[in-house]
């Protein structure tokens, strides 16, 4: 995470704390803005990945809106972002549809059954809410099955065969989402399959949504290729093109500041921290993946190797093994890197462990602002 003054943040931030670097956030938004201006596409913020609404005023200067996976997310987008709201879920209750029709610009269904079941409701909003369908191109590019919407037997998206004999009356857009933290080449291959299977429907559509999983702001992403692909669909079919990344907005912007509480020895040396994999960075266990640490190296590369674990009672609350050039000791601060997306939105209060503070850091002034600190009542009020 170049460009972030990590020593300064470690000095200023409370522990534990998520800290968002506003300079890096602006950097990502500038890249996304260039894509929009060159291609004509509209880019949305995927709230499922990053929903820190206190920074929405900055993000909405560039992006056209948000995509939501539930009525609560859609309401947050409507109230705090104030631009377009696009809503999709694997299935809706009738009460969900009623609420979403009042706050969404696009509403995307996952099956023809739900499209028809709720037709009497959405027909009343014709002209104010645009209806779409999520398609499944049955083309896998993912490397981890749990994150592959095109895996065999997937419940997400409608396969091409299901379109035979079906009415598309009232449907104005198609949506596909097949990627996960990937560069342009998997999108290019997927788009070719999508066009081959579903291109016949696009001439009568108003919009086409490429979904999320695009690491547009990551080093090495083929921006020119993405712009050309978007222009192809806009030019050939006359559709408005949307993308809805989450990681691309927040990648490289966030730290999780932690503190060593104790060091214990049982065959290996384990540093117990005030942050938890299961509570504060669950993708470490679910994905799984190994986050970077400022000043940390692979196990054995430096003289002092430690296993880093959380304070919870879960035996597997282990973040991973790293080595350092000096011993770790209680009170020492560590900074986990790239901890903005899919962290704050997935945290829990398991064991009643202290929830990290939420902070922003402004590199232009060197000021750290604590946006939210959590107290016992926040834990208690989640239960009854």
Secondary structure as the mmCIF struct_conf table of DSSP 4:
data_model
#
loop_
_struct_conf.conf_type_id
_struct_conf.id
_struct_conf.beg_label_comp_id
_struct_conf.beg_label_asym_id
_struct_conf.beg_label_seq_id
_struct_conf.end_label_comp_id
_struct_conf.end_label_asym_id
_struct_conf.end_label_seq_id
TURN_TY1_P TURN_TY1_P1 UNK A 2 UNK A 3
HELX_RH_AL_P HELX_RH_AL_P1 UNK A 6 UNK A 12
BEND BEND1 UNK A 13 UNK A 13
BEND BEND2 UNK A 15 UNK A 16
STRN STRN1 UNK A 17 UNK A 21
HELX_RH_AL_P HELX_RH_AL_P2 UNK A 22 UNK A 39
STRN STRN2 UNK A 42 UNK A 46
TURN_TY1_P TURN_TY1_P2 UNK A 47 UNK A 49
HELX_RH_3T_P HELX_RH_3T_P1 UNK A 53 UNK A 55
HELX_RH_AL_P HELX_RH_AL_P3 UNK A 56 UNK A 59
TURN_TY1_P TURN_TY1_P3 UNK A 60 UNK A 62
STRN STRN3 UNK A 65 UNK A 68
BEND BEND3 UNK A 69 UNK A 70
HELX_RH_AL_P HELX_RH_AL_P4 UNK A 71 UNK A 76
HELX_RH_PI_P HELX_RH_PI_P1 UNK A 77 UNK A 81
BEND BEND4 UNK A 83 UNK A 83
STRN STRN4 UNK A 84 UNK A 88
BEND BEND5 UNK A 90 UNK A 90
HELX_RH_AL_P HELX_RH_AL_P5 UNK A 94 UNK A 101
TURN_TY1_P TURN_TY1_P4 UNK A 102 UNK A 103
BEND BEND6 UNK A 105 UNK A 105
STRN STRN5 UNK A 106 UNK A 109
BEND BEND7 UNK A 110 UNK A 111
HELX_RH_AL_P HELX_RH_AL_P6 UNK A 112 UNK A 117
TURN_TY1_P TURN_TY1_P5 UNK A 118 UNK A 118
HELX_RH_AL_P HELX_RH_AL_P7 UNK A 119 UNK A 122
HELX_RH_3T_P HELX_RH_3T_P2 UNK A 123 UNK A 125
TURN_TY1_P TURN_TY1_P6 UNK A 126 UNK A 128
BEND BEND8 UNK A 129 UNK A 129
STRN STRN6 UNK A 130 UNK A 136
BEND BEND9 UNK A 143 UNK A 144
HELX_RH_3T_P HELX_RH_3T_P3 UNK A 145 UNK A 147
TURN_TY1_P TURN_TY1_P7 UNK A 149 UNK A 150
BEND BEND10 UNK A 151 UNK A 151
TURN_TY1_P TURN_TY1_P8 UNK A 152 UNK A 153
BEND BEND11 UNK A 155 UNK A 157
STRN STRN7 UNK A 158 UNK A 159
HELX_RH_3T_P HELX_RH_3T_P4 UNK A 160 UNK A 163
TURN_TY1_P TURN_TY1_P9 UNK A 164 UNK A 165
TURN_TY1_P TURN_TY1_P10 UNK A 169 UNK A 170
STRN STRN8 UNK A 171 UNK A 175
BEND BEND12 UNK A 180 UNK A 181
STRN STRN9 UNK A 182 UNK A 182
HELX_RH_AL_P HELX_RH_AL_P8 UNK A 184 UNK A 202
TURN_TY1_P TURN_TY1_P11 UNK A 203 UNK A 204
BEND BEND13 UNK A 206 UNK A 206
STRN STRN10 UNK A 207 UNK A 209
BEND BEND14 UNK A 212 UNK A 212
STRN STRN11 UNK A 214 UNK A 214
TURN_TY1_P TURN_TY1_P12 UNK A 216 UNK A 217
BEND BEND15 UNK A 218 UNK A 218
TURN_TY1_P TURN_TY1_P13 UNK A 219 UNK A 220
HELX_RH_AL_P HELX_RH_AL_P9 UNK A 223 UNK A 237
STRN STRN12 UNK A 240 UNK A 243
BEND BEND16 UNK A 246 UNK A 246
HELX_RH_AL_P HELX_RH_AL_P10 UNK A 247 UNK A 250
TURN_TY1_P TURN_TY1_P14 UNK A 251 UNK A 252
STRN STRN13 UNK A 254 UNK A 265
BEND BEND17 UNK A 266 UNK A 268
STRN STRN14 UNK A 269 UNK A 273
BEND BEND18 UNK A 274 UNK A 275
HELX_RH_AL_P HELX_RH_AL_P11 UNK A 277 UNK A 280
TURN_TY1_P TURN_TY1_P15 UNK A 282 UNK A 282
HELX_RH_AL_P HELX_RH_AL_P12 UNK A 283 UNK A 286
TURN_TY1_P TURN_TY1_P16 UNK A 287 UNK A 288
STRN STRN15 UNK A 293 UNK A 293
TURN_TY1_P TURN_TY1_P17 UNK A 294 UNK A 295
STRN STRN16 UNK A 297 UNK A 298
TURN_TY1_P TURN_TY1_P18 UNK A 299 UNK A 300
BEND BEND19 UNK A 301 UNK A 303
STRN STRN17 UNK A 304 UNK A 309
BEND BEND20 UNK A 311 UNK A 313
TURN_TY1_P TURN_TY1_P19 UNK A 315 UNK A 316
STRN STRN18 UNK A 318 UNK A 324
BEND BEND21 UNK A 325 UNK A 326
TURN_TY1_P TURN_TY1_P20 UNK A 330 UNK A 331
STRN STRN19 UNK A 333 UNK A 337
BEND BEND22 UNK A 338 UNK A 338
BEND BEND23 UNK A 340 UNK A 340
TURN_TY1_P TURN_TY1_P21 UNK A 341 UNK A 343
HELX_RH_3T_P HELX_RH_3T_P5 UNK A 344 UNK A 346
HELX_RH_3T_P HELX_RH_3T_P6 UNK A 350 UNK A 352
HELX_LH_PP_P HELX_LH_PP_P1 UNK A 353 UNK A 356
STRN STRN20 UNK A 357 UNK A 362
TURN_TY1_P TURN_TY1_P22 UNK A 363 UNK A 366
STRN STRN21 UNK A 367 UNK A 372
HELX_RH_AL_P HELX_RH_AL_P13 UNK A 376 UNK A 380
TURN_TY1_P TURN_TY1_P23 UNK A 381 UNK A 382
#
